[in-house]
Amino acid sequence: MMEIPFANSKMSSNAQIIEMLASDFYGAKLNLSERGIASYDPWSQMPEVEVTKRMRASGESERTVQLFLTFVSAMDRARDANSLWQSAAELFMSHPELFEPAEVEKISLGTLKSLLRESRVSQRHGPDSKAWHIISASLIIGDNPIRRVIDSGFGDALELLKSLRSRDQTGRSRFPLLRGPKIGPMWVRMMANPGGAEINCIEQIPVAVDVQVRRAVENLGIANTQGFNLRKAKPIIQEACREAVAEVNIGGPDRIAGTSAALDPVLWFYGKYGCSYCENENSGRQAPIGKACEHCKL
């Protein structure tokens, strides 16, 4: 259990809310009984954490784990995360060659498309399979920070984000579907944990804002982005979270502790299992899961 120091009265209200969120999440203090979910350690049950733990237990190398995280992260947009990561784990068991760049190069795009579709790993099967192929090629040809962090387990957060946005001589993205403002920071966080890489400047990685994170931030009053589309809302949310994290020790797992990267899964979990339940399944009636829910605007 990862204990977090209790917030003091000199902290801003946002910092105190962030401390409550992290304390309950990383301290395994959440009450999910009304959701029909037995109390457990939320971090260890994050889908990517659970799957990579099983991979290591079966003897897979750190490089293989990081390649798996990379390919699946590229598919993780507007998806149910639990379903995606479980489907990807099953695909890895039946076709591990799909997660080795040198082997992917030998597979036709049509075959890859069929395997990703049949396994329910892809969603937009044509663009997803093409991106999988391009990412594989980028991890084989030349030297770049993305390839180095996977091969060596060391990297720099800012260099990695920049490399994700790079293009080849024809102007084509080298890492399609990994370069976006949500997936990019999320992938860097995953390389550090559960990926196990040593990432310098991890504190520079912002919260990876998606619908779930925005929902939690809005409901808890951490940021007000009503009326903005998600693209405009992201920097506002990220800055509010960065300022709050700077005020309080939120703890967290190795390699990301005390950073916005550690806050990212906390907010995602609250949005998915806290806010979405109260807004949808629970018809707007507040059903708290932790101390921070006392600040909810619902």
C-alpha positions in Angstrom: 0.0 0.0 0.0 1.4 3.4 -1.0 0.7 5.9 1.8 0.3 9.6 0.9 0.8 12.4 3.5 -2.5 14.1 4.4 -3.0 17.5 2.8 -2.6 20.6 5.0 -4.8 23.7 5.1 -2.3 25.8 3.3 -2.7 23.9 0.0 -5.1 25.1 -2.7 -8.4 23.4 -2.9 -7.3 21.6 -6.1 -4.2 20.3 -4.4 -6.3 18.9 -1.5 -8.7 17.2 -3.9 -5.8 15.7 -5.9 -4.3 14.4 -2.6 -7.6 12.8 -1.6 -7.9 11.2 -5.1 -4.4 9.8 -5.0 -4.5 8.7 -1.4 -7.6 6.6 -1.9 -6.5 5.2 -5.2 -2.9 4.3 -4.4 -3.8 3.5 -0.8 -6.5 1.0 -1.9 -9.2 2.8 0.1 -11.9 3.1 -2.5 -15.4 1.8 -1.8 -16.8 0.3 -5.0 -19.4 -1.9 -3.4 -22.4 0.0 -4.9 -20.9 -0.7 -8.3 -20.9 -4.4 -7.6 -17.1 -4.4 -7.5 -15.2 -5.9 -4.6 -12.7 -3.5 -3.0 -9.2 -4.0 -4.5 -6.0 -2.2 -5.3 -7.0 -0.1 -8.4 -3.5 0.4 -9.7 -2.7 -3.3 -9.9 -6.0 -3.9 -11.7 -5.4 -1.3 -14.4 -5.7 -3.4 -17.6 -2.2 -2.6 -18.8 -0.7 -3.3 -15.4 -2.5 -6.6 -15.0 -1.6 -7.9 -18.4 2.1 -7.0 -18.2 2.3 -8.6 -14.8 1.1 -11.9 -16.3 3.6 -11.5 -19.2 6.5 -11.2 -16.9 5.3 -14.1 -14.8 5.3 -16.2 -17.9 9.0 -15.2 -18.6 8.6 -12.5 -21.3 11.5 -10.1 -21.6 11.3 -6.4 -20.7 11.7 -5.6 -24.4 8.8 -7.8 -25.3 6.6 -6.1 -22.6 7.5 -2.7 -23.9 6.8 -3.7 -27.5 3.4 -5.1 -26.4 2.6 -1.8 -24.6 3.6 0.2 -27.7 1.4 -1.6 -30.2 -1.6 -1.8 -28.0 -1.4 1.8 -26.9 -1.7 2.8 -30.6 -5.1 1.0 -30.6 -6.3 2.6 -27.4 -8.6 5.4 -28.6 -12.3 5.7 -27.8 -12.2 2.1 -26.6 -13.2 0.1 -23.6 -9.7 -0.3 -22.1 -10.4 -3.6 -20.3 -11.7 -5.2 -23.4 -8.9 -4.0 -25.6 -6.1 -5.1 -23.3 -7.6 -8.5 -22.7 -8.1 -9.0 -26.5 -4.5 -7.9 -27.1 -3.3 -10.4 -24.4 -5.1 -13.2 -26.2 -3.7 -12.1 -29.5 -0.2 -12.2 -28.1 -0.7 -15.7 -26.8 -1.8 -17.0 -30.2 0.4 -14.7 -32.5 3.4 -13.3 -30.6 5.1 -12.6 -33.9 2.7 -9.7 -34.4 4.4 -7.8 -31.5 7.9 -8.3 -32.9 8.7 -5.6 -35.5 11.1 -7.7 -37.6 8.4 -10.4 -37.9 5.6 -7.9 -38.7 7.6 -6.8 -41.7 7.2 -10.3 -43.1 3.4 -10.3 -42.8 1.2 -8.9 -45.5 -1.0 -5.9 -44.6 -4.1 -8.0 -45.5 -3.1 -10.8 -43.1 -2.3 -8.4 -40.4 -5.6 -6.6 -40.9 -7.5 -9.9 -40.7 -5.8 -10.9 -37.5 -6.3 -7.6 -35.8 -10.0 -7.6 -36.8 -10.7 -11.2 -35.7 -9.0 -10.6 -32.4 -11.0 -7.4 -31.8 -7.8 -5.5 -31.2 -8.4 -3.1 -34.1 -11.5 -1.0 -34.4 -10.9 0.9 -37.7 -9.3 -2.1 -39.3 -7.7 -0.5 -42.4 -6.0 2.5 -40.7 -5.2 0.5 -37.5 -3.4 -2.3 -39.4 -1.5 0.2 -41.6 -0.4 2.1 -38.5 0.8 -1.2 -36.9 2.9 -1.8 -40.0 4.4 1.7 -40.1 5.2 1.6 -36.4 7.0 -1.7 -36.9 9.1 -0.3 -39.7 10.0 2.7 -37.6 11.3 0.4 -34.9 13.5 -1.4 -37.3 14.9 1.4 -39.6 17.4 3.8 -38.2 18.1 5.0 -34.7 15.5 7.0 -32.7 14.5 7.5 -29.1 11.4 5.3 -29.4 13.5 2.3 -30.6 16.2 3.0 -28.0 13.9 3.1 -25.0 12.4 -0.2 -26.0 15.8 -1.8 -26.7 17.7 -0.4 -23.8 15.1 0.6 -21.2 16.3 4.2 -21.0 14.9 7.4 -22.4 14.0 11.0 -21.9 10.4 12.0 -21.7 10.6 15.2 -23.8 12.8 13.4 -26.5 10.2 10.6 -26.7 7.3 12.9 -27.1 9.2 14.8 -29.9 10.1 11.5 -31.6 6.5 10.4 -31.6 5.6 13.5 -33.6 8.4 12.9 -36.2 7.9 12.3 -39.9 9.9 10.6 -42.6 11.2 12.3 -45.8 7.9 11.9 -47.5 6.1 13.7 -44.6 4.5 10.5 -43.3 4.2 10.1 -39.6 6.7 7.5 -38.2 4.5 6.6 -35.3 0.8 7.1 -36.3 -1.8 6.7 -33.6 0.9 7.1 -30.9 1.6 10.8 -31.6 -1.6 12.3 -30.3 -2.0 14.6 -27.3 -3.7 11.8 -25.3 -1.9 8.7 -26.5 1.6 10.2 -26.5 1.8 11.1 -22.8 0.0 7.9 -21.9 2.5 5.8 -23.8 5.5 7.5 -22.2 3.9 6.9 -18.8 3.4 3.2 -19.7 7.0 2.9 -20.8 8.0 4.0 -17.2 5.3 1.9 -15.5 4.3 -0.8 -16.1 6.9 -0.9 -18.8 9.8 -0.6 -16.4 12.0 1.8 -18.4 14.0 4.6 -16.7 12.6 7.8 -18.1 14.3 11.1 -17.4 12.1 14.2 -17.0 9.0 12.1 -16.4 7.7 15.0 -14.4 7.3 16.9 -17.7 4.6 14.5 -18.9 1.2 16.0 -18.6 -2.0 14.2 -17.7 -3.3 12.4 -20.8 -6.7 13.9 -21.1 -9.6 11.9 -22.5 -13.4 11.9 -21.9 -13.0 10.0 -18.5 -10.3 12.3 -17.2 -12.2 15.4 -18.3 -15.4 14.1 -16.6 -13.6 13.6 -13.3 -11.9 17.0 -13.4 -15.0 18.9 -14.3 -17.2 17.2 -11.7 -14.6 17.8 -8.9 -14.2 21.4 -9.9 -10.5 21.1 -10.6 -11.0 22.9 -13.9 -13.9 24.4 -15.8 -13.8 23.8 -19.5 -17.5 23.7 -20.2 -18.3 25.0 -23.7 -14.9 24.0 -25.0 -14.2 21.1 -27.3 -11.8 18.5 -26.0 -8.8 19.9 -27.9 -9.2 23.3 -26.3 -10.0 21.8 -22.9 -6.9 19.6 -22.7 -4.2 22.3 -22.0 -6.5 23.9 -19.4 -6.9 20.6 -17.6 -3.3 19.7 -17.9 -2.1 23.0 -16.4 -4.6 22.8 -13.5 -3.4 19.3 -12.7 0.3 20.2 -13.0 -0.1 23.1 -10.6 -2.0 20.9 -8.1 0.6 18.1 -8.3 3.4 20.6 -7.6 1.8 21.4 -4.3 1.4 17.9 -2.8 3.1 14.6 -2.7 0.7 12.3 -4.4 2.9 9.3 -4.3 2.3 6.5 -6.8 4.2 3.6 -8.3 8.0 3.5 -9.0 9.3 5.7 -11.8 6.2 7.9 -12.0 5.6 8.7 -8.3 4.7 12.3 -7.5 4.1 13.4 -11.1 1.2 14.1 -13.4 1.9 10.7 -14.9 0.9 9.1 -11.6 -2.2 11.3 -11.5 -3.3 10.2 -14.9 -4.6 6.7 -14.1 -6.2 8.1 -10.9 -8.4 10.5 -12.8 -9.1 8.0 -15.5 -10.3 5.5 -12.9 -12.5 8.1 -11.1 -14.1 9.1 -14.4 -14.8 5.6 -15.5 -15.9 4.0 -12.2 -17.0 7.0 -10.2 -18.4 9.8 -12.3 -19.8 7.7 -15.2 -21.7 5.5 -12.8 -23.3 8.5 -11.0 -24.1 10.3 -14.3 -25.5 7.3 -16.2 -26.2 4.0 -14.4 -27.2 5.8 -11.2 -29.4 8.4 -12.8 -27.4 11.4 -11.4 -27.6 10.4 -7.8 -24.2 10.8 -6.1 -22.7 7.4 -5.0 -19.3 8.3 -3.5 -16.3 6.0 -3.9 -13.8 8.1 -2.0 -13.1 11.2 0.1 -12.7 13.4 -3.0 -16.3 12.7 -4.0 -17.4 15.1 -1.3 -16.3 17.9 -3.6 -18.3 16.6 -6.6 -20.7 19.1 -8.3 -23.3 16.5 -9.3 
